[in-house]
Amino acid sequence: MSKVATRDAYGQALVELGGQYSDIIVLDADLSKSTKTAKFKETYPERFFSAGIAEANMMGVAAGLAAAGKVPFASTFAIFAAGRAFEQIRNSICYPDLNVKIAATHAGVTVGADGGSHQSIEDIALMRAVPNMTVLVPADGVSTAHLIKLAYQFAGPVYIRLGRTKVDTVYQKDDFFAIGEAKMVRDGKDATIIACGLMVQEALQAARELSLSGITTRVLDMATVKPLDIGAVLRAAKETKAIVTAEEHSIIGGLGSAVTSLLAEHHPVPVQMVGVRDRFGQSGDPAELLREYGLTADDIIAAVKKVISRK
């Protein structure tokens, strides 16, 4: 199975979109080689602007471009996009509901050796909390390409969370995607794993291994964390009666919080959350960090067995 980093797929999708639509403008904060927006710069230099190490200013510029009828894609690392520029995103982009796309790369602990200062595990929580913001977390290169194009067509602010490390290819190029809709990538009756980002590949691996012991597990790719696909979550709760959430993010405020809040209000069932448990990241190899923070297929398997026992 081929592996592609979602940031690489983003860079390629931008180039393709740039050839189709002349209103796309790309901005970056001195990290274009890492975020892969350099590909757009090489192809359409007149529509690329470097803001330097001034992320807050970049978001303000993006807001101005959107107000003038352009469709800006603003990129930097997730820790700087969601963290350093939070006020500008809130007040200059989301408050006036402007058509800005924020594609933030290097999210989660798989940033690796850069360490805890650069491993954003709070960005989904921050962006979920802002009114008018749509939050996308694609699982692989194929879904990234589709969701970037859908983000362009979508009217309003969008935050797209992308990763540094290469991940398994989950989808075929002709698969259908829609903002606001979860994708069932595997069906099962004993429990449901709701995952986003690279945790979708871990969820699928967990489901395959669980099937060897007779446990069938539904896997939902919740690529749109906000707005949450309420119908898919409630169907899973009613039909499988047990839920595990899996995310490369803090369990505080992320996908797990979104799912549990919904279920507590509408259809309570046992839930186990797989995610970072109120800790900062640290420097290390991405695979080692996934094990350290309990973000592997084995951790999901343990959570599924525990949640089934609570039915």
C-alpha positions in Angstrom: 0.0 0.0 0.0 1.5 3.4 -1.0 2.2 6.0 1.5 1.8 9.8 0.9 2.0 12.7 3.4 -1.2 14.8 3.4 1.0 17.9 3.1 2.4 16.6 -0.2 -1.1 15.9 -1.5 -2.1 19.5 -0.5 0.8 21.0 -2.5 -0.2 19.1 -5.6 -3.9 19.9 -5.2 -3.1 23.6 -5.0 -1.2 23.5 -8.3 -4.1 21.7 -10.0 -6.6 24.2 -8.6 -4.5 27.1 -9.6 -4.6 26.0 -13.2 -8.4 25.9 -13.1 -9.3 29.0 -11.1 -7.5 32.3 -11.4 -9.0 33.7 -8.1 -6.9 31.4 -5.9 -4.1 33.2 -4.0 -1.6 31.3 -1.8 0.1 32.7 1.3 2.8 31.2 3.4 4.7 32.2 6.5 8.3 31.4 5.5 7.7 27.6 5.5 6.6 27.0 1.9 9.1 24.1 1.3 7.7 22.3 4.4 4.0 23.1 3.8 4.5 22.3 0.1 3.1 25.6 -1.1 6.4 26.1 -2.9 5.0 24.0 -5.7 2.3 26.6 -6.3 4.9 29.4 -6.0 7.0 27.8 -8.8 4.0 27.4 -11.1 2.1 30.7 -10.3 4.6 33.1 -8.7 2.3 36.1 -9.4 -0.3 34.6 -7.1 1.9 33.5 -4.2 2.9 35.8 -1.3 5.3 35.1 1.5 4.3 36.9 4.7 7.6 36.0 6.4 7.5 34.9 10.1 4.4 37.0 10.7 1.5 34.5 10.9 -1.0 36.9 12.4 -0.3 39.4 9.6 -0.7 36.7 7.1 -4.2 35.9 8.3 -5.1 39.6 8.1 -3.9 39.7 4.5 -5.9 36.6 3.7 -9.0 38.3 5.2 -8.4 41.3 3.0 -8.0 39.2 -0.1 -11.2 37.3 0.6 -13.0 40.6 1.2 -11.8 41.6 -2.3 -13.3 38.5 -3.9 -10.2 36.2 -4.0 -10.0 32.7 -2.4 -6.8 32.7 -0.3 -5.2 29.6 1.0 -3.0 30.5 4.0 -0.5 27.9 5.2 2.0 27.4 8.0 2.5 24.8 10.8 -0.6 24.1 12.8 1.0 25.4 16.0 1.4 28.8 14.4 -1.8 28.9 12.4 -4.2 27.9 15.2 -2.1 29.1 18.1 -0.1 32.2 17.2 -2.7 33.6 14.8 -5.8 32.6 16.8 -7.1 36.2 17.4 -6.8 37.1 13.7 -8.6 34.0 12.7 -11.4 34.7 15.2 -11.8 38.4 14.6 -10.6 39.0 11.1 -11.8 35.8 9.3 -14.5 34.0 11.2 -16.3 37.0 12.8 -17.0 38.5 9.4 -17.4 35.0 7.9 -14.8 35.5 5.2 -13.9 33.0 2.5 -10.4 32.0 3.8 -8.9 28.5 3.7 -6.3 27.8 6.4 -4.3 24.7 5.5 -2.1 23.9 8.5 0.6 21.3 8.2 2.8 19.5 10.7 -0.1 18.8 13.2 0.1 16.2 16.0 2.9 14.3 17.6 4.1 12.8 14.3 5.9 16.0 13.6 8.6 14.0 15.4 12.0 15.4 16.3 10.8 19.1 16.3 9.4 18.3 19.8 6.5 19.4 22.0 6.9 23.1 21.1 5.9 22.4 17.5 3.5 19.4 18.0 0.1 21.0 18.0 -2.4 18.8 19.8 -4.8 21.6 20.6 -5.6 23.0 17.2 -8.8 21.1 16.5 -10.2 22.2 19.8 -9.3 25.8 19.1 -10.8 25.8 15.6 -13.9 23.9 16.6 -14.7 26.5 19.2 -14.8 29.4 16.7 -18.2 30.2 15.2 -18.4 29.9 11.3 -15.3 27.7 11.1 -15.4 24.4 9.3 -12.7 21.9 10.4 -11.4 19.2 8.0 -8.9 16.4 9.0 -8.2 14.2 5.9 -7.0 10.7 6.4 -4.7 10.2 3.3 -3.5 11.8 0.2 -6.5 11.0 -1.9 -9.0 12.4 0.6 -6.8 15.5 1.0 -6.9 16.2 -2.7 -10.6 15.9 -2.8 -11.2 18.0 0.4 -8.9 20.8 -0.8 -10.9 21.1 -3.9 -14.2 21.0 -1.9 -12.8 23.6 0.4 -12.3 25.9 -2.5 -15.9 25.4 -3.6 -17.2 25.9 0.0 -18.3 29.4 1.0 -16.7 30.4 4.3 -13.7 29.8 6.6 -12.2 26.4 6.5 -9.4 24.9 8.7 -7.7 21.9 7.1 -5.4 19.9 9.4 -2.5 18.2 7.6 0.4 16.0 8.7 4.2 15.8 8.1 4.7 12.0 8.0 3.6 9.7 5.2 0.4 7.7 5.8 -1.3 4.7 4.2 -3.5 5.3 1.2 -7.0 4.5 2.3 -9.1 5.6 -0.7 -9.4 5.2 -4.5 -9.1 8.3 -6.6 -12.8 8.1 -7.7 -14.2 7.7 -4.2 -16.9 10.3 -3.3 -16.3 12.9 -0.6 -18.5 15.6 0.9 -17.9 18.2 3.6 -20.0 17.3 6.6 -20.3 13.6 5.7 -18.5 10.8 7.4 -17.3 7.8 5.3 -17.9 4.3 6.5 -14.7 2.5 5.4 -15.5 -0.7 7.1 -18.8 -2.1 8.6 -19.3 -4.1 11.7 -21.9 -4.8 14.4 -20.0 -5.1 17.7 -18.6 -1.6 18.0 -17.7 1.5 16.0 -14.4 3.3 15.7 -14.8 7.0 14.8 -11.4 8.3 13.6 -9.8 11.2 11.8 -6.5 11.9 10.1 -3.8 9.3 10.3 -5.7 7.4 13.0 -8.0 6.1 10.3 -5.2 3.8 9.1 -4.7 2.7 12.7 -8.4 2.1 13.1 -8.5 -0.1 10.0 -5.6 -2.1 11.2 -7.3 -2.6 14.5 -10.5 -3.7 12.9 -8.7 -6.2 10.7 -7.0 -7.7 13.8 -10.2 -7.7 15.8 -12.0 -9.6 13.1 -9.5 -12.5 13.6 -11.0 -13.0 17.0 -14.6 -12.7 15.8 -15.2 -9.1 16.7 -16.6 -7.0 13.8 -16.0 -3.3 14.0 -17.4 -0.4 12.0 -14.9 2.3 11.1 -16.0 5.8 10.3 -13.6 8.3 8.8 -14.8 11.6 10.4 -12.9 13.8 8.0 -15.2 16.7 8.8 -14.8 17.2 12.6 -17.0 20.3 12.4 -19.8 20.2 11.4 -20.0 16.7 12.8 -22.0 14.1 10.9 -24.7 13.7 13.5 -26.6 11.1 11.6 -23.6 8.8 11.1 -22.7 9.0 14.8 -26.2 8.4 16.0 -26.7 5.4 13.6 -23.4 3.9 14.8 -24.5 4.3 18.4 -27.9 2.8 17.9 -26.7 -0.1 15.7 -23.4 -1.1 17.4 -24.1 0.3 20.9 -20.4 1.1 21.6 -18.1 3.8 20.3 -14.3 4.3 20.3 -12.9 7.7 19.1 -9.4 7.9 17.8 -7.4 11.1 17.0 -3.9 12.4 17.0 -4.9 15.2 19.2 -5.8 15.9 22.8 -9.0 14.1 23.9 -9.9 17.5 25.4 -11.9 19.5 22.8 -11.2 17.3 19.8 -13.1 14.6 17.9 -13.7 12.6 21.1 -15.2 15.6 22.9 -17.4 16.3 19.9 -18.7 12.8 19.7 -19.3 12.3 23.4 -21.1 15.6 23.8 -23.5 14.6 21.0 -24.1 11.2 22.4 -24.5 12.4 26.0 -27.3 14.7 24.8 -29.0 12.4 22.3 -28.2 8.7 22.7 -25.8 7.7 25.5 -23.8 4.6 24.9 -20.4 3.4 26.3 -17.5 5.4 24.8 -13.7 5.1 25.0 -11.4 7.8 23.7 -8.0 7.1 22.1 -6.0 10.3 22.0 -3.4 12.4 23.8 -4.3 12.6 27.5 -3.5 16.1 28.7 0.2 15.9 27.9 2.6 17.9 25.7 4.4 16.2 22.9 8.2 15.5 22.9 11.0 14.9 20.5 11.2 11.4 19.0 10.6 9.2 16.0 7.0 9.4 14.8 6.3 5.7 15.3 7.8 5.8 18.8 5.7 8.8 19.7 2.5 7.1 18.5 3.3 4.2 20.9 4.3 6.6 23.7 1.0 8.5 23.5 -1.2 5.4 23.0 -2.1 6.1 19.4 -1.6 2.8 17.8 -3.8 0.0 16.4 -3.0 -2.0 19.6 -4.4 0.9 21.7 -7.5 1.0 19.6 -8.0 -2.8 20.0 -7.7 -2.5 23.8 -10.3 0.4 23.7 -12.7 -1.6 21.6 -12.5 -4.6 23.9 -13.1 -2.4 26.9 -16.0 -0.5 25.4 -17.7 -3.8 24.4 -17.4 -5.1 27.9 -19.3 -2.0 29.1 -22.3 -2.6 26.9 
